[in-house]
Amino acid sequence: MVGIIKANDEAHALELANATEFGLSSSVFTQDLDRGVQFGLGIKAGMTHINEMPVHDESHVPFGGEGNSGLGRFKGDWAIAGFTTDNSVGVKRL
């Protein structure tokens, strides 16, 4: 099931999309990819998919949401930094 809300224009649609405390994932469907990407950049969500469903996530792509969605960001090599601490050890041979 999906809820559909009619917007007056793109600015109003973006306002409606961001008028929530949640923001795990979003999708934009359009024939104008440049316009869709620009619209998607304005959505406050952890992920925005253009002309695809928000279920095709890849293991190397960061996953997480904005606001009260998700459990934080994870996936991808960069996420290792969030769970580890760098430590340098120097050794002088005797």
C-alpha positions as CSV (number, residue, x, y, z in Angstrom):
1,M,0.0,0.0,0.0
2,V,1.2,3.5,-0.7
3,G,-0.2,6.9,0.3
4,I,-0.3,9.5,-2.5
5,I,-0.5,13.2,-1.7
6,K,-1.0,15.7,-4.5
7,A,1.5,18.6,-4.6
8,N,1.0,22.0,-6.2
9,D,4.5,22.0,-7.7
10,E,8.0,20.6,-7.2
11,A,8.8,23.0,-4.3
12,H,5.6,21.9,-2.5
13,A,6.4,18.2,-3.3
14,L,9.8,18.6,-1.7
15,E,8.3,20.3,1.3
16,L,5.8,17.4,1.7
17,A,8.6,14.8,1.3
18,N,10.6,16.5,4.0
19,A,7.7,17.1,6.4
20,T,8.3,14.0,8.5
21,E,10.6,13.0,11.3
22,F,11.6,10.0,9.3
23,G,13.9,9.6,6.3
24,L,15.3,6.2,5.7
25,S,14.9,6.0,1.9
26,S,13.1,7.7,-1.0
27,S,12.5,7.2,-4.7
28,V,11.9,9.6,-7.4
29,F,10.4,8.5,-10.7
30,T,10.8,10.8,-13.7
31,Q,11.7,10.9,-17.4
32,D,14.0,13.9,-16.8
33,L,17.0,12.4,-15.0
34,D,18.7,15.7,-14.3
35,R,15.6,17.2,-12.8
36,G,15.1,14.0,-10.8
37,V,18.6,14.1,-9.4
38,Q,18.2,17.7,-8.4
39,F,14.9,17.0,-6.7
40,G,16.5,13.9,-5.0
41,L,19.3,16.0,-3.6
42,G,16.8,18.1,-1.7
43,I,15.1,15.1,0.0
44,K,16.2,14.6,3.6
45,A,16.7,10.8,3.4
46,G,19.6,8.5,3.9
47,M,19.2,7.2,0.4
48,T,17.4,8.5,-2.7
49,H,16.9,6.3,-5.7
50,I,16.1,7.7,-9.1
51,N,13.8,5.5,-11.2
52,E,14.3,2.5,-9.1
53,M,12.9,0.9,-5.9
54,P,14.7,1.5,-2.6
55,V,15.4,-2.2,-2.1
56,H,18.4,-2.7,-4.5
57,D,21.1,-1.7,-2.0
58,E,24.7,-2.9,-2.6
59,S,27.1,-4.0,0.1
60,H,29.6,-1.3,-0.7
61,V,27.1,1.5,-0.5
62,P,26.4,3.3,2.8
63,F,23.1,2.4,4.3
64,G,21.2,4.4,6.9
65,G,18.6,7.0,7.4
66,E,17.9,10.6,8.5
67,G,15.9,11.7,11.5
68,N,14.2,8.9,13.4
69,S,14.8,6.2,10.7
70,G,17.3,3.4,10.7
71,L,20.0,2.4,13.2
72,G,22.7,4.7,12.0
73,R,25.0,4.4,9.0
74,F,26.7,1.2,8.1
75,K,28.1,-0.8,5.1
76,G,31.1,0.2,3.0
77,D,34.8,0.3,3.9
78,W,34.4,3.7,5.4
79,A,32.1,2.3,8.1
80,I,35.0,0.4,9.7
81,A,36.3,3.7,11.1
82,G,33.1,4.0,13.1
83,F,33.8,0.7,14.9
84,T,37.6,0.9,15.3
85,T,40.4,3.1,16.6
86,D,43.6,3.8,14.7
87,N,46.7,3.0,16.7
88,S,50.3,3.4,15.6
89,V,53.0,1.2,17.2
90,G,56.7,1.9,16.7
91,V,59.3,-0.7,17.3
92,K,63.1,-0.1,17.7
93,R,65.2,-3.1,17.1
94,L,67.6,-3.8,19.9
